[in-house]
Amino acid sequence: MVKAPESRLLIPPLENGDRLSRFEFERRYEAMPHLKKAELVEGVVYMASPLRIKSHGEPHGFLATWLGTYQAFTPRVVVGIEPTVRLDLENEPQPDAVLLVPGRQATIGADDYIEGAPELVVEVAASSAAIDLHDKKRAYRRNQVQEYLVWRTLDCQLDWFMLKADDYVAQQSDEQGIVRSQIFPGLWLAVSALLAGEMATVLSVLQQGLNSPEHQAFVQQLSQEQE
């Protein structure tokens, strides 16, 4: 008789809807190396379905390009694409993207996972019915994620929330259609251009932000903190 590997005998598989502690979630996740993405949100396991290119993959790529360009010109800032974030004992999401300065709110642990709340989190969602605008939003708010972006691709809408007095307030575009980050100076987003897939315009507006006095002062501040 062939015996099953010990890990399979002792560790149950992850299943959608499981209610687990973060420790047990990680234990089961690590025992399933073939699994590409699973999240623990408010103590409940969510496992990703196959992703479509136009409603998720391409928008995700646009946002990664925008954030990666900002990171290239801003020392000490870290961009993460689908990183595991140990947010609290009931939440271990894998956001589509995060932006953080390690040591401010979140740290990068010895095992290379993010511990705590990144300053900015980005999610791509199908619609307003998605978990991103409900349970995840509540968990991010409670853990002091300062800015939270949700691109609702089927609704052709982008929500940019700013944490004020322990609640999220929707940020509005200015008369030029631009939203400016309050946490990361110079991180400017031409929302309409992004929704239309006009990345040349998105990056042009971002470059204006990178050339602004506010971003230059932020770069100087980050450099001084590192000395």
Backbone bond lengths (Angstrom), bond angles and torsions (degrees), N, CA, C in turn:
res aa  C-N    CA-C-N  psi(-1)  N-CA   C-N-CA  omega(-1)  CA-C   N-CA-C  phi
1 M - - - 1.457 - - 1.524 109.14 -
2 V 1.336 116.20 133.06 1.458 121.21 178.57 1.524 108.75 -87.97
3 K 1.303 116.00 127.23 1.456 120.15 -179.71 1.522 109.87 -86.52
4 A 1.321 116.67 140.84 1.465 121.10 175.38 1.522 109.22 -71.57
5 P 1.341 117.35 149.18 1.463 119.75 176.05 1.520 110.83 -53.95
6 E 1.309 115.29 145.17 1.463 120.21 -175.79 1.521 111.82 -56.58
7 S 1.379 116.99 -39.33 1.455 119.96 -177.28 1.511 111.05 -61.65
8 R 1.356 117.30 -34.95 1.457 119.55 -179.43 1.519 111.20 -73.18
9 L 1.326 116.89 -29.57 1.452 119.98 178.80 1.526 111.30 -72.74
10 L 1.328 116.10 -35.76 1.449 120.46 -170.38 1.523 113.86 -97.28
11 I 1.336 118.62 -25.81 1.456 121.19 -172.05 1.524 110.24 -113.62
12 P 1.313 117.89 112.40 1.476 120.10 177.80 1.527 110.06 -66.84
13 P 1.323 117.85 155.97 1.466 120.54 176.97 1.519 110.83 -75.36
14 L 1.329 115.74 156.85 1.451 120.22 170.82 1.525 109.90 -70.15
15 E 1.314 116.42 142.95 1.454 122.00 175.49 1.528 108.57 -135.65
16 N 1.325 115.74 143.97 1.457 119.69 174.81 1.519 110.56 -54.21
17 G 1.317 116.27 132.55 1.463 120.21 177.11 1.507 114.82 90.89
18 D 1.358 118.04 -8.10 1.460 119.83 175.72 1.529 110.05 -56.20
19 R 1.308 116.11 142.36 1.465 121.21 173.79 1.529 107.27 -108.02
20 L 1.339 115.37 111.75 1.461 120.54 -171.15 1.523 111.02 -135.77
21 S 1.326 115.01 158.00 1.459 120.24 166.85 1.527 108.16 -74.69
22 R 1.309 116.35 163.40 1.467 118.58 178.84 1.526 111.03 -63.60
23 F 1.325 117.03 -37.91 1.474 120.39 178.94 1.526 110.40 -60.18
24 E 1.340 116.90 -47.52 1.456 120.17 -178.19 1.533 111.09 -68.60
25 F 1.330 116.55 -36.14 1.470 120.58 176.22 1.530 110.35 -59.39
26 E 1.331 116.89 -48.25 1.464 120.10 -179.77 1.530 110.98 -64.08
27 R 1.326 117.21 -39.28 1.466 120.87 -179.13 1.527 110.56 -61.15
28 R 1.327 117.17 -44.91 1.464 120.37 -179.16 1.528 111.33 -72.90
29 Y 1.331 115.86 -37.24 1.467 120.24 -179.51 1.534 109.91 -62.55
30 E 1.321 116.45 -46.29 1.463 120.81 -178.53 1.529 112.35 -65.12
31 A 1.327 117.21 -23.54 1.461 121.23 178.42 1.532 112.28 -83.75
32 M 1.331 116.94 0.45 1.465 121.70 -179.81 1.531 109.54 -124.87
33 P 1.335 118.11 69.65 1.470 120.75 -174.60 1.519 114.13 -62.07
34 H 1.340 117.58 -19.64 1.465 120.07 178.70 1.530 111.94 -76.43
35 L 1.321 117.67 -16.14 1.464 121.80 -176.17 1.529 109.53 -78.06
36 K 1.329 116.53 125.08 1.453 120.40 -173.82 1.523 113.22 -86.49
37 K 1.330 117.89 -35.78 1.461 118.47 -178.29 1.512 111.28 -153.04
38 A 1.320 115.50 125.62 1.463 122.59 171.49 1.519 107.06 -143.70
39 E 1.320 115.97 147.79 1.453 120.98 -177.75 1.523 110.24 -131.59
40 L 1.321 115.16 150.46 1.452 121.86 172.03 1.522 107.31 -111.20
41 V 1.324 116.64 114.43 1.465 121.53 -177.24 1.516 108.44 -126.63
42 E 1.326 115.65 116.56 1.459 122.43 -177.44 1.528 111.24 52.55
43 G 1.338 115.38 40.36 1.453 121.82 175.91 1.507 115.56 80.91
44 V 1.350 118.37 4.22 1.464 122.74 -177.92 1.521 109.58 -115.41
45 V 1.330 116.25 138.20 1.461 121.75 -179.68 1.528 110.44 -84.19
46 Y 1.331 115.23 132.16 1.459 122.29 174.09 1.518 108.22 -125.36
47 M 1.326 116.48 128.01 1.459 122.03 -179.80 1.518 108.76 -115.34
48 A 1.335 115.61 133.21 1.457 121.13 -172.14 1.519 112.31 -70.69
49 S 1.334 114.48 142.36 1.458 121.13 171.15 1.528 108.70 -86.21
50 P 1.338 118.44 167.00 1.465 120.01 174.71 1.532 110.31 -55.86
51 L 1.329 116.67 141.94 1.462 121.58 -173.57 1.520 111.28 -104.38
52 R 1.328 116.22 134.44 1.461 122.10 177.24 1.521 110.16 -82.44
53 I 1.320 116.83 153.19 1.454 120.45 -173.74 1.526 112.28 -73.06
54 K 1.353 118.47 -46.36 1.467 120.00 -173.75 1.522 112.60 -77.02
55 S 1.325 117.05 -33.18 1.462 119.41 -176.90 1.522 112.96 -90.22
56 H 1.339 116.88 -11.65 1.467 117.99 179.07 1.532 113.28 -142.73
57 G 1.329 117.60 -55.48 1.460 119.92 -171.73 1.513 113.76 -60.18
58 E 1.342 117.36 -47.34 1.467 119.67 -179.19 1.524 112.05 -69.21
59 P 1.354 119.82 -47.91 1.469 119.12 175.64 1.525 112.81 -56.60
60 H 1.329 116.28 -39.45 1.462 120.26 177.40 1.526 110.39 -59.42
61 G 1.337 116.10 -42.74 1.462 120.56 178.72 1.519 112.22 -64.00
62 F 1.349 116.88 -39.34 1.465 120.18 178.31 1.530 110.90 -60.92
63 L 1.328 116.05 -45.91 1.464 119.88 -179.02 1.525 111.81 -65.99
64 A 1.329 116.45 -38.09 1.462 120.15 177.96 1.525 110.79 -64.07
65 T 1.326 116.89 -38.37 1.471 120.79 177.88 1.521 110.77 -64.70
66 W 1.320 116.10 -44.34 1.478 121.30 179.51 1.529 110.97 -61.27
67 L 1.330 117.13 -49.25 1.458 120.72 -178.89 1.530 111.56 -68.77
68 G 1.325 116.88 -39.02 1.456 120.13 -179.79 1.514 112.32 -64.59
69 T 1.335 116.69 -35.26 1.467 120.15 176.89 1.519 110.39 -66.05
70 Y 1.332 116.67 -41.83 1.471 119.72 177.26 1.523 110.76 -61.63
71 Q 1.320 116.48 -44.61 1.465 120.70 -178.71 1.527 111.52 -61.42
72 A 1.334 117.11 -35.44 1.469 121.01 -176.93 1.521 112.00 -62.76
73 F 1.335 117.04 -25.73 1.460 121.02 -177.26 1.524 112.80 -110.74
74 T 1.340 116.47 12.14 1.459 120.23 -176.41 1.527 109.45 -133.72
75 P 1.331 118.32 101.60 1.459 121.06 -174.97 1.529 112.35 -62.37
76 R 1.330 115.18 146.56 1.461 125.55 176.39 1.522 113.68 77.12
77 V 1.314 118.07 -14.60 1.467 120.17 178.95 1.526 108.70 -76.84
78 V 1.331 116.15 136.76 1.463 122.77 -179.44 1.520 109.69 -115.18
79 V 1.337 116.21 131.02 1.461 122.44 172.40 1.527 107.78 -103.28
80 G 1.323 116.88 134.38 1.460 121.42 174.60 1.507 110.14 -123.95
81 I 1.324 116.83 133.94 1.462 122.22 177.15 1.529 107.84 -108.53
82 E 1.323 115.44 114.91 1.461 123.78 -177.22 1.534 112.60 52.55
83 P 1.337 118.19 46.00 1.461 118.94 176.91 1.521 111.07 -80.32
84 T 1.309 116.62 152.08 1.464 120.46 170.12 1.525 108.42 -74.57
85 V 1.332 115.68 129.44 1.467 121.38 -179.30 1.526 108.34 -120.53
86 R 1.311 116.32 115.85 1.465 120.98 175.34 1.523 107.97 -82.71
87 L 1.313 114.41 88.41 1.458 120.44 -171.14 1.524 111.43 -78.33
88 D 1.328 117.08 -51.40 1.458 122.61 174.58 1.523 107.40 -158.83
89 L 1.328 118.14 -169.80 1.460 120.22 -172.87 1.528 113.47 -70.61
90 E 1.330 118.44 -14.23 1.464 120.99 179.96 1.527 112.82 -116.71
91 N 1.332 117.56 3.34 1.456 120.14 -174.97 1.525 111.34 -138.29
92 E 1.317 114.31 120.56 1.460 121.77 174.86 1.543 107.73 -138.62
93 P 1.326 116.05 75.42 1.464 119.64 -177.81 1.529 111.75 -81.11
94 Q 1.324 114.76 168.35 1.457 123.01 169.23 1.527 107.15 -123.05
95 P 1.323 117.96 81.57 1.462 119.77 -177.46 1.527 110.95 -60.71
96 D 1.325 115.61 156.16 1.458 118.94 177.68 1.520 110.81 -62.52
97 A 1.324 117.94 -33.90 1.464 120.93 175.92 1.523 109.25 -159.47
98 V 1.325 115.50 152.02 1.466 121.47 173.77 1.523 108.38 -137.86
99 L 1.323 114.86 156.61 1.461 122.41 174.37 1.522 106.49 -133.32
100 L 1.317 116.95 129.72 1.462 120.09 -177.45 1.513 111.35 -153.28
101 V 1.317 114.32 157.94 1.461 122.35 167.15 1.521 105.70 -108.19
102 P 1.338 118.78 105.45 1.466 120.21 -177.00 1.519 111.93 -54.10
103 G 1.330 115.37 133.93 1.450 121.03 179.25 1.508 114.36 99.44
104 R 1.315 116.83 -13.57 1.462 119.40 176.93 1.525 110.36 -83.91
105 Q 1.312 117.54 -69.08 1.469 120.42 175.82 1.515 111.04 -108.74
106 A 1.317 115.90 -40.30 1.465 121.59 -177.37 1.518 109.82 -117.96
107 T 1.323 114.67 158.50 1.461 121.07 175.66 1.524 108.58 -126.09
108 I 1.312 115.38 165.56 1.464 121.38 173.23 1.520 106.78 -106.30
109 G 1.330 115.32 114.80 1.456 120.60 -173.25 1.516 113.72 -71.91
110 A 1.327 115.23 173.07 1.464 121.39 -179.01 1.522 111.73 -61.70
111 D 1.337 117.72 -27.18 1.461 121.17 178.81 1.524 112.08 -94.19
112 D 1.362 116.99 13.17 1.466 123.93 171.04 1.525 113.34 75.05
113 Y 1.321 119.22 21.10 1.457 122.36 172.72 1.535 109.18 -102.66
114 I 1.323 116.30 151.32 1.457 121.12 175.55 1.531 108.81 -76.76
115 E 1.314 115.28 130.71 1.467 121.99 178.86 1.527 107.93 -114.40
116 G 1.331 116.49 119.84 1.451 120.18 -179.32 1.516 112.03 99.31
117 A 1.336 115.38 -170.12 1.462 121.44 -171.54 1.523 111.41 -97.64
118 P 1.333 118.49 117.39 1.470 119.92 170.82 1.528 109.55 -61.16
119 E 1.329 116.07 153.97 1.459 118.65 -179.84 1.529 111.88 -66.26
120 L 1.349 117.56 -35.44 1.456 121.41 -177.32 1.522 109.43 -132.40
121 V 1.328 115.77 133.70 1.463 122.03 178.27 1.524 108.34 -126.99
122 V 1.344 115.53 140.02 1.465 121.76 179.46 1.526 108.77 -124.75
123 E 1.327 115.63 134.35 1.459 121.11 175.02 1.529 109.76 -130.30
124 V 1.329 116.33 144.53 1.459 122.65 171.47 1.520 107.03 -104.68
125 A 1.328 116.17 122.93 1.465 121.24 -176.18 1.519 109.61 -125.51
126 A 1.321 116.50 153.12 1.453 119.98 178.34 1.527 110.94 -69.93
127 S 1.339 117.35 -46.08 1.459 120.52 -175.74 1.518 109.27 -157.38
128 S 1.336 115.26 -177.93 1.463 120.14 -179.77 1.515 112.61 -68.85
129 A 1.333 117.17 -10.78 1.465 120.21 178.67 1.530 111.72 -81.56
130 A 1.313 118.20 -8.26 1.458 121.91 -173.74 1.528 111.62 -70.08
131 I 1.318 114.96 157.29 1.462 121.70 178.95 1.524 111.83 -59.02
132 D 1.341 116.92 -27.10 1.461 121.32 -176.27 1.531 112.66 -60.45
133 L 1.318 117.52 -29.19 1.465 120.73 -178.84 1.524 112.84 -99.43
134 H 1.329 116.07 9.63 1.465 119.10 -178.89 1.536 109.81 -130.16
135 D 1.324 118.15 -93.31 1.466 119.94 -175.60 1.525 112.31 -63.50
136 K 1.328 117.43 -42.78 1.467 118.67 179.79 1.524 110.65 -64.46
137 K 1.296 116.15 -44.73 1.467 119.59 -179.80 1.518 110.76 -57.55
138 R 1.325 116.80 -42.76 1.457 121.01 179.35 1.534 110.66 -63.26
139 A 1.326 117.00 -42.52 1.465 120.29 -179.95 1.523 111.43 -67.00
140 Y 1.327 116.81 -41.11 1.467 119.89 178.68 1.531 110.52 -64.85
141 R 1.322 116.84 -41.76 1.464 120.05 179.60 1.527 110.94 -62.98
142 R 1.318 116.18 -46.19 1.464 120.23 -178.11 1.525 111.83 -62.31
143 N 1.329 116.30 -31.78 1.468 120.48 -178.23 1.523 113.61 -94.21
144 Q 1.346 116.54 9.04 1.458 122.14 170.97 1.537 114.22 72.11
145 V 1.332 117.15 32.39 1.463 119.18 165.89 1.527 106.36 -64.46
146 Q 1.323 116.96 120.87 1.458 120.29 -168.83 1.525 113.62 -74.49
147 E 1.324 116.73 -37.04 1.457 120.95 179.89 1.528 109.08 -135.20
148 Y 1.319 115.84 137.46 1.462 121.61 -174.20 1.523 108.54 -136.29
149 L 1.338 115.77 119.53 1.462 121.93 179.46 1.522 109.57 -110.15
150 V 1.314 115.86 132.58 1.462 121.62 175.68 1.527 108.20 -128.47
151 W 1.320 116.52 118.00 1.465 121.52 176.16 1.522 107.53 -96.68
152 R 1.338 115.73 108.65 1.463 121.64 177.95 1.529 107.64 -88.88
153 T 1.319 115.58 94.56 1.460 119.75 -168.95 1.524 113.10 -67.80
154 L 1.315 119.06 -38.67 1.466 120.27 -179.61 1.525 111.41 -71.34
155 D 1.331 117.04 -28.10 1.460 121.58 177.56 1.523 112.37 -88.27
156 C 1.351 116.62 -8.92 1.469 122.46 -176.60 1.534 110.43 54.88
157 Q 1.337 115.43 48.64 1.459 121.93 -179.20 1.526 109.30 -136.02
158 L 1.332 115.28 147.53 1.461 120.73 173.23 1.514 108.76 -124.17
159 D 1.323 116.31 125.15 1.463 122.64 177.29 1.523 108.59 -103.64
160 W 1.335 115.98 126.69 1.470 121.04 177.70 1.522 106.41 -120.02
161 F 1.318 116.28 109.28 1.454 121.96 -177.30 1.525 110.16 -102.25
162 M 1.331 114.94 140.32 1.460 122.62 176.29 1.520 108.22 -118.76
163 L 1.327 117.32 133.89 1.460 121.32 -179.20 1.525 109.69 -79.57
164 K 1.337 115.36 118.99 1.458 121.24 178.30 1.525 107.92 -137.17
165 A 1.327 115.56 123.92 1.474 121.05 179.56 1.527 111.07 52.88
166 D 1.331 116.05 45.64 1.469 123.26 175.76 1.520 114.15 65.71
167 D 1.328 117.59 21.48 1.455 120.01 174.82 1.524 108.31 -141.23
168 Y 1.334 116.23 156.03 1.451 120.77 178.91 1.524 110.42 -88.32
169 V 1.314 115.32 131.28 1.462 123.14 176.75 1.523 107.94 -116.47
170 A 1.337 116.81 130.41 1.463 120.42 -179.13 1.526 109.85 -70.96
171 Q 1.340 115.87 128.68 1.454 122.01 176.61 1.522 109.22 -84.35
172 Q 1.331 115.97 139.47 1.449 121.22 -179.42 1.525 110.36 -106.09
173 S 1.328 115.88 147.33 1.456 120.33 175.33 1.523 110.07 -66.76
174 D 1.329 117.11 149.91 1.457 120.47 175.18 1.527 109.74 -80.40
175 E 1.329 116.63 -172.46 1.457 120.55 -176.58 1.531 112.85 -64.74
176 Q 1.322 116.61 -16.74 1.465 121.32 177.06 1.523 112.15 -94.77
177 G 1.329 117.09 2.43 1.455 120.46 -179.56 1.511 114.04 78.58
178 I 1.334 116.84 23.69 1.462 121.94 -175.43 1.527 109.63 -113.01
179 V 1.332 115.62 137.20 1.462 121.68 169.29 1.523 107.38 -108.66
180 R 1.317 116.26 134.26 1.462 122.41 -177.85 1.520 109.77 -113.95
181 S 1.316 116.48 128.09 1.462 120.73 177.66 1.518 110.38 -62.67
182 Q 1.324 115.76 138.15 1.462 121.26 175.08 1.523 112.12 -88.82
183 I 1.313 117.33 -16.01 1.460 122.25 -176.97 1.527 111.39 -99.52
184 F 1.322 116.08 -35.93 1.462 121.55 179.69 1.525 108.81 -116.08
185 P 1.339 117.89 89.52 1.462 120.69 -178.61 1.534 111.18 -54.53
186 G 1.319 115.02 136.93 1.457 120.70 -179.64 1.514 114.20 91.87
187 L 1.320 117.57 -10.57 1.464 120.32 177.55 1.525 107.37 -83.65
188 W 1.324 114.93 90.99 1.456 122.26 -176.92 1.523 108.91 -106.90
189 L 1.337 115.50 143.30 1.457 120.39 -178.69 1.526 110.64 -131.60
190 A 1.331 115.07 121.56 1.460 121.40 171.90 1.525 107.19 -83.85
191 V 1.327 116.43 96.65 1.459 121.45 -168.16 1.525 111.92 -63.48
192 S 1.308 117.72 -49.65 1.468 120.40 -177.96 1.524 111.56 -60.18
193 A 1.319 116.43 -39.04 1.467 120.28 178.67 1.523 110.81 -65.31
194 L 1.327 116.27 -41.01 1.460 119.24 177.96 1.525 110.90 -62.36
195 L 1.321 116.70 -46.74 1.466 120.33 -178.68 1.523 111.52 -62.32
196 A 1.335 116.72 -28.84 1.467 121.27 179.43 1.526 112.36 -88.31
197 G 1.335 116.98 -2.08 1.458 120.32 -179.59 1.513 113.62 75.75
198 E 1.333 116.88 20.83 1.473 121.04 -178.55 1.535 109.07 -91.47
199 M 1.317 115.16 77.88 1.460 119.93 -172.55 1.522 113.00 -69.76
200 A 1.314 118.49 -26.31 1.463 119.69 176.89 1.527 110.10 -62.16
201 T 1.324 116.42 -41.09 1.463 120.31 177.50 1.524 110.95 -69.84
202 V 1.334 116.55 -41.14 1.473 120.31 178.28 1.529 110.41 -57.29
203 L 1.321 116.75 -45.64 1.463 120.10 -177.54 1.521 111.97 -74.37
204 S 1.329 117.36 -29.49 1.459 120.61 176.18 1.524 110.77 -65.92
205 V 1.340 116.50 -44.15 1.465 120.41 178.15 1.532 110.34 -66.72
206 L 1.322 117.08 -39.65 1.463 119.93 176.08 1.525 110.59 -59.81
207 Q 1.322 116.86 -39.95 1.462 119.71 179.61 1.522 111.07 -62.72
208 Q 1.325 116.93 -35.46 1.462 119.66 174.47 1.525 110.27 -60.48
209 G 1.329 115.68 -42.27 1.464 119.21 177.49 1.517 112.28 -63.64
210 L 1.332 116.02 -40.14 1.463 120.19 179.99 1.529 111.79 -66.77
211 N 1.327 116.49 -26.04 1.467 120.93 178.94 1.526 112.78 -88.72
212 S 1.330 117.47 -2.33 1.463 120.76 -174.92 1.525 111.19 -74.61
213 P 1.329 117.32 153.95 1.477 120.31 175.88 1.526 112.01 -58.46
214 E 1.337 116.79 -33.79 1.468 120.06 -179.26 1.535 111.39 -62.52
215 H 1.340 115.75 -42.05 1.465 118.10 179.41 1.514 110.94 -70.12
216 Q 1.307 117.83 -39.38 1.464 120.46 178.65 1.531 110.98 -61.31
217 A 1.332 116.33 -40.10 1.466 119.97 177.63 1.527 110.80 -66.74
218 F 1.324 117.23 -37.45 1.466 121.72 179.04 1.529 110.43 -65.24
219 V 1.329 117.05 -43.10 1.468 121.22 177.98 1.524 110.22 -60.80
220 Q 1.309 116.20 -42.69 1.466 120.11 178.76 1.520 110.88 -63.54
221 Q 1.325 116.63 -42.55 1.460 120.75 178.19 1.520 111.69 -60.82
222 L 1.340 117.43 -45.73 1.450 121.15 179.36 1.525 111.99 -63.38
223 S 1.305 116.64 -39.08 1.466 121.14 178.40 1.520 111.09 -64.78
224 Q 1.316 117.32 -40.98 1.464 121.59 179.62 1.524 110.54 -66.60
225 E 1.336 117.55 -38.09 1.457 120.41 179.45 1.517 111.56 -64.92
226 Q 1.314 116.60 -27.33 1.455 120.90 -177.04 1.519 112.00 -80.79
227 E 1.323 117.05 -21.32 1.476 121.07 -176.65 1.529 111.04 -71.92
